[in-house]
Amino acid sequence: MMHCIRWQYRFTHQKRTVWIPPVLGAVAFLIYFIYFCPEYSNPVDPADVFDKDVCTCGLCKPKPLRTPWFEQHFNGSIEPLLVRKDQVLPDHVLKWWLQLQGLNNASHLPWVLEQLFKVIPSGDPYEEQYNRPCRSCAVVGNSGNLKGSHHGEKINAHKFIIRMNGARTSGFEADVGSRTTHHFMYPESAVHLSHGVHLVLVPFKLQDLRWITSALSSGEIKFTYTRVKQFLQADKDKVLIFNPAFFKYIHDNWTNHHGKYPSTGMLALFFALHICDEISVFGFGADQKGNWHHYWENNRFAGAFRWTGVHNAEFESKLIAALAQEGRLKFYK
């Protein structure tokens, strides 16, 4: 009998000993979580409790100092995207934009936009800049300097990965990565997109807005100034329209009228500058031999993209270098 009592005592005492430390640990963790992580324990806290100089994830570095040079050029009041509530363009913007690729009838614009926003979302997914996670963005150009770069893994590590025009990843993953979140294009450079990718249309004329509406619905438009895709594979709910006012702002404030208008790469880069917290730039400029070409092709006229009469690639390269010098982005050659 005494032997049984001793055995029972040892069992119950040992059981208490085993369970006490985990219970105390759980209580300590709960107290720490409630008092030191209020943004997680109380997710309905208003946005004004957050420090607006850093991202709410707490991992981003504070914004770089606004130097006189940057202050002179940057204008945060101009939105990168055209949305329903801000669809009335200033007259000076409208006049400049409608002359980029031939005169258009401005009186048709309200009707064209009305039809457009029946097909695609009418809001701005990046309007909220503070109460959100950090955004690390890779802007991936199409330069031949990406061949053999082995930047693919580094590019894939970013939250947003922005590509443009005829960019391709299949067969080039080691150098350019495999993921895409945003693809900038215009009708004449359009490519089909995978599910989940944002199509960012850069419109140069009213017909471009008509085309995207048609390409995602009826397929009635097959021609702009050249033959274009009748239908486009893309998620309608992820289509975004680049704002002509933002287009002109880049031309006036950043590329300073070098070239007729900025390249698609410049538009993508400044889109990132306005919505991202950390920016990495890949695939811009000449390759290691000084040639200008796309990474997926062998171009006999490798200097053709240096100065086309439309864009000034050399000036744009210097602008990227200046932004890197300012600490606004990391530039990978």
C-alpha positions as CSV (number, residue, x, y, z in Angstrom):
1,M,0.0,0.0,0.0
2,M,2.8,2.4,1.0
3,H,4.6,1.6,-2.3
4,C,1.4,2.6,-4.3
5,I,1.0,5.9,-2.4
6,R,4.7,6.8,-3.2
7,W,4.2,6.0,-6.9
8,Q,1.1,8.1,-7.1
9,Y,2.8,11.0,-5.4
10,R,5.7,10.9,-7.8
11,F,3.4,10.7,-10.9
12,T,1.2,13.7,-9.9
13,H,4.2,15.8,-8.8
14,Q,6.1,15.0,-12.0
15,K,3.0,15.9,-14.1
16,R,2.7,19.3,-12.4
17,T,6.5,19.9,-12.9
18,V,6.3,19.2,-16.6
19,W,3.2,21.4,-17.3
20,I,4.1,24.4,-15.1
21,P,6.9,25.9,-17.3
22,P,4.9,25.8,-20.6
23,V,1.9,27.4,-18.9
24,L,4.0,30.2,-17.4
25,G,5.7,30.7,-20.8
26,A,2.3,31.0,-22.6
27,V,1.1,33.6,-20.0
28,A,4.3,35.7,-20.4
29,F,4.0,35.6,-24.2
30,L,0.4,36.7,-24.0
31,I,1.2,39.6,-21.8
32,Y,4.1,40.7,-24.1
33,F,1.9,40.4,-27.2
34,I,-0.9,42.5,-25.7
35,Y,1.2,45.3,-24.3
36,F,4.1,45.5,-26.8
37,C,2.4,44.7,-30.1
38,P,-0.8,46.7,-30.1
39,E,-0.9,47.0,-33.8
40,Y,-1.5,43.2,-34.0
41,S,-3.5,42.7,-30.9
42,N,-5.9,45.5,-31.8
43,P,-6.1,45.6,-35.7
44,V,-8.8,48.2,-35.7
45,D,-6.6,51.0,-34.4
46,P,-7.0,54.2,-36.5
47,A,-4.3,55.0,-39.1
48,D,-3.2,58.1,-37.2
49,V,-1.5,56.0,-34.5
50,F,1.2,55.1,-37.0
51,D,4.4,57.0,-37.6
52,K,3.9,58.4,-41.1
53,D,7.7,58.7,-41.7
54,V,8.1,54.9,-41.9
55,C,6.1,52.0,-43.2
56,T,3.7,50.2,-40.7
57,C,5.7,47.0,-41.1
58,G,8.5,48.7,-39.1
59,L,11.1,47.3,-41.4
60,C,11.6,50.1,-44.0
61,K,14.2,52.8,-43.4
62,P,13.0,56.4,-43.0
63,K,12.6,58.3,-46.2
64,P,15.8,59.9,-47.4
65,L,16.2,63.6,-46.8
66,R,14.6,65.8,-49.5
67,T,17.6,67.5,-51.0
68,P,17.2,70.8,-52.9
69,W,17.7,69.0,-56.2
70,F,15.1,66.4,-55.4
71,E,12.7,69.0,-53.9
72,Q,12.9,71.0,-57.1
73,H,11.8,68.1,-59.3
74,F,9.5,65.9,-57.1
75,N,5.8,66.6,-57.0
76,G,3.8,64.2,-54.8
77,S,0.5,65.8,-55.6
78,I,0.3,64.4,-59.1
79,E,-1.2,60.9,-59.1
80,P,0.5,58.2,-61.2
81,L,-2.8,56.5,-62.2
82,L,-5.9,57.8,-64.0
83,V,-9.0,57.0,-62.1
84,R,-12.7,57.8,-62.4
85,K,-12.8,60.5,-59.7
86,D,-9.9,62.4,-61.3
87,Q,-10.6,61.8,-65.0
88,V,-10.8,65.5,-65.9
89,L,-7.4,66.5,-67.2
90,P,-6.1,70.0,-67.1
91,D,-6.2,71.8,-70.5
92,H,-2.4,72.1,-70.8
93,V,-2.0,68.4,-70.1
94,L,-4.8,67.4,-72.5
95,K,-3.3,69.6,-75.3
96,W,0.2,68.1,-74.9
97,W,-1.0,64.5,-74.6
98,L,-3.4,64.6,-77.6
99,Q,-0.5,65.8,-79.8
100,L,1.9,63.0,-78.9
101,Q,0.7,60.7,-81.7
102,G,-1.5,63.0,-83.8
103,L,-4.4,65.3,-83.0
104,N,-7.5,63.8,-81.3
105,N,-10.9,65.1,-80.6
106,A,-10.8,66.0,-76.9
107,S,-14.6,66.2,-76.7
108,H,-14.7,62.4,-77.1
109,L,-12.6,61.8,-73.9
110,P,-15.5,61.7,-71.3
111,W,-17.4,59.1,-73.3
112,V,-14.3,57.0,-73.9
113,L,-13.5,57.0,-70.2
114,E,-17.1,56.2,-69.3
115,Q,-16.9,53.1,-71.5
116,L,-13.4,52.2,-70.2
117,F,-14.4,52.3,-66.5
118,K,-17.3,49.9,-67.2
119,V,-14.7,47.3,-68.1
120,I,-11.8,47.9,-65.7
121,P,-11.7,49.1,-62.0
122,S,-12.2,52.8,-61.5
123,G,-10.2,53.3,-58.3
124,D,-6.6,53.6,-57.3
125,P,-5.2,50.6,-55.3
126,Y,-2.2,52.7,-54.1
127,E,-4.1,55.7,-52.8
128,E,-3.4,54.7,-49.2
129,Q,0.3,55.4,-48.6
130,Y,0.7,55.0,-44.8
131,N,-1.4,52.3,-43.2
132,R,0.1,49.5,-45.3
133,P,3.0,47.0,-45.5
134,C,6.3,48.1,-47.0
135,R,6.8,47.9,-50.8
136,S,10.1,46.8,-52.2
137,C,10.0,47.3,-55.9
138,A,12.3,46.0,-58.7
139,V,12.0,48.0,-62.0
140,V,13.4,45.6,-64.7
141,G,14.3,47.1,-68.0
142,N,15.1,45.2,-71.2
143,S,18.8,46.1,-71.7
144,G,21.2,43.5,-73.0
145,N,23.3,44.1,-69.8
146,L,21.0,41.7,-68.1
147,K,22.5,38.7,-70.0
148,G,24.8,36.8,-67.7
149,S,24.0,39.1,-64.8
150,H,22.6,36.4,-62.5
151,H,20.3,39.0,-61.0
152,G,17.2,36.7,-61.2
153,E,17.1,35.6,-57.5
154,K,17.6,39.2,-56.4
155,I,14.8,40.5,-58.6
156,N,12.4,37.7,-57.5
157,A,12.9,38.8,-53.8
158,H,11.0,42.1,-54.3
159,K,7.4,42.5,-53.5
160,F,6.6,44.3,-56.7
161,I,8.4,43.4,-60.0
162,I,7.8,45.8,-62.8
163,R,8.5,44.9,-66.4
164,M,7.6,46.6,-69.7
165,N,6.7,46.2,-73.4
166,G,8.1,42.9,-74.9
167,A,9.9,41.7,-71.8
168,R,10.1,38.0,-71.4
169,T,11.2,35.7,-68.6
170,S,11.0,32.2,-70.0
171,G,14.6,30.9,-70.7
172,F,16.1,33.9,-68.9
173,E,15.1,33.3,-65.3
174,A,18.6,33.2,-63.9
175,D,19.3,36.7,-65.2
176,V,15.9,38.5,-65.1
177,G,13.8,36.5,-62.6
178,S,10.6,34.6,-63.1
179,R,8.0,36.8,-61.3
180,T,6.1,39.8,-62.6
181,T,3.5,41.9,-60.7
182,H,3.2,44.9,-63.1
183,H,3.7,45.0,-66.8
184,F,3.8,48.4,-68.6
185,M,2.7,48.4,-72.2
186,Y,0.9,50.4,-75.0
187,P,-1.3,48.8,-77.7
188,E,1.6,48.4,-80.2
189,S,3.9,46.7,-77.6
190,A,1.1,44.6,-75.9
191,V,1.8,41.0,-74.8
192,H,-0.5,38.5,-73.2
193,L,-0.2,38.4,-69.4
194,S,-0.3,35.6,-66.8
195,H,-3.1,35.5,-64.2
196,G,-2.6,38.0,-61.3
197,V,-0.3,40.5,-63.2
198,H,-1.3,44.2,-63.3
199,L,-1.5,45.5,-66.9
200,V,-0.4,49.1,-66.7
201,L,-1.5,50.8,-70.0
202,V,0.5,53.8,-71.1
203,P,-1.9,55.7,-73.4
204,F,-0.5,58.0,-76.1
205,K,-3.8,58.8,-77.7
206,L,-7.6,58.4,-77.3
207,Q,-7.4,55.3,-79.6
208,D,-5.3,53.6,-77.0
209,L,-8.0,53.9,-74.4
210,R,-10.6,52.7,-76.9
211,W,-8.3,49.7,-77.7
212,I,-7.9,48.5,-74.1
213,T,-11.7,48.6,-73.6
214,S,-12.1,46.7,-76.9
215,A,-9.3,44.2,-76.3
216,L,-10.8,43.2,-73.0
217,S,-14.4,43.0,-74.3
218,S,-15.7,43.2,-77.9
219,G,-12.5,43.0,-79.9
220,E,-13.7,45.5,-82.4
221,I,-10.5,47.5,-82.6
222,K,-7.7,45.8,-84.6
223,F,-5.7,48.8,-85.8
224,T,-4.2,52.0,-84.3
225,Y,-1.5,53.3,-86.6
226,T,-0.5,49.6,-87.1
227,R,-2.1,46.3,-86.5
228,V,-2.6,45.5,-82.8
229,K,-3.9,42.5,-80.8
230,Q,-7.7,42.2,-81.2
231,F,-8.0,40.5,-77.8
232,L,-5.7,40.6,-74.9
233,Q,-5.2,38.0,-72.2
234,A,-5.1,39.9,-68.9
235,D,-7.1,40.2,-65.7
236,K,-9.7,42.9,-66.1
237,D,-9.8,43.6,-62.4
238,K,-6.0,44.3,-62.4
239,V,-5.8,46.8,-65.3
240,L,-4.4,50.2,-64.4
241,I,-4.2,53.3,-66.7
242,F,-1.1,55.6,-66.5
243,N,-2.1,59.2,-65.9
244,P,-1.3,61.5,-68.8
245,A,-0.8,64.3,-66.3
246,F,1.8,62.2,-64.6
247,F,3.4,61.5,-68.0
248,K,3.7,65.2,-68.6
249,Y,5.1,65.8,-65.1
250,I,8.0,63.4,-65.8
251,H,8.6,65.0,-69.2
252,D,8.6,68.5,-67.6
253,N,10.2,67.9,-64.2
254,W,12.6,65.0,-64.7
255,T,13.6,64.3,-68.3
256,N,13.4,68.1,-69.0
257,H,12.2,67.7,-72.6
258,H,15.1,65.6,-73.7
259,G,13.5,63.5,-76.4
260,K,9.9,63.9,-77.6
261,Y,8.7,62.1,-74.5
262,P,10.1,59.8,-71.8
263,S,10.6,56.1,-72.5
264,T,8.4,53.4,-71.0
265,G,11.3,52.5,-68.7
266,M,11.3,56.1,-67.3
267,L,7.5,56.0,-66.8
268,A,7.8,52.7,-64.9
269,L,10.7,54.0,-62.7
270,F,8.9,57.2,-61.6
271,F,5.7,55.2,-61.0
272,A,7.8,53.2,-58.6
273,L,9.4,56.3,-57.1
274,H,5.9,57.5,-56.1
275,I,4.4,54.3,-54.7
276,C,7.4,52.3,-53.4
277,D,9.5,52.5,-50.3
278,E,12.7,50.7,-51.6
279,I,13.5,50.6,-55.3
280,S,16.0,48.5,-57.2
281,V,16.6,49.2,-60.9
282,F,17.9,46.5,-63.3
283,G,18.4,46.3,-67.1
284,F,18.8,49.9,-68.1
285,G,21.5,51.4,-70.3
286,A,24.1,49.8,-72.5
287,D,25.7,46.4,-72.1
288,Q,29.3,45.7,-71.0
289,K,30.5,46.4,-74.6
290,G,28.6,49.7,-74.9
291,N,25.9,48.2,-77.1
292,W,22.2,49.1,-76.7
293,H,19.9,46.2,-77.3
294,H,17.3,43.9,-75.7
295,Y,18.5,41.0,-73.6
296,W,16.5,38.4,-75.7
297,E,17.9,39.4,-79.1
298,N,21.0,39.9,-81.1
299,N,20.7,43.2,-82.8
300,R,23.0,44.1,-85.7
301,F,22.4,47.7,-85.1
302,A,23.2,47.7,-81.4
303,G,23.5,51.4,-81.1
304,A,20.0,52.1,-82.3
305,F,18.5,52.6,-78.9
306,R,21.1,55.2,-77.8
307,W,19.2,58.1,-79.5
308,T,16.0,57.3,-81.4
309,G,14.7,60.8,-81.9
310,V,11.9,60.0,-79.5
311,H,13.8,59.1,-76.4
312,N,17.2,60.3,-75.2
313,A,18.6,57.1,-73.6
314,E,21.9,58.7,-72.5
315,F,20.1,61.5,-70.6
316,E,17.8,59.0,-69.0
317,S,20.8,56.9,-67.9
318,K,22.4,60.0,-66.2
319,L,19.1,60.7,-64.5
320,I,19.0,57.2,-63.0
321,A,22.6,57.6,-61.8
322,A,21.7,60.9,-60.1
323,L,18.7,59.3,-58.3
324,A,21.0,56.5,-57.2
325,Q,23.5,59.1,-55.9
326,E,20.7,60.7,-53.9
327,G,19.9,57.3,-52.3
328,R,16.4,57.1,-54.0
329,L,17.2,53.8,-55.6
330,K,19.8,51.1,-56.0
331,F,21.1,50.7,-59.6
332,Y,22.4,47.3,-60.7
333,K,24.5,47.2,-63.9
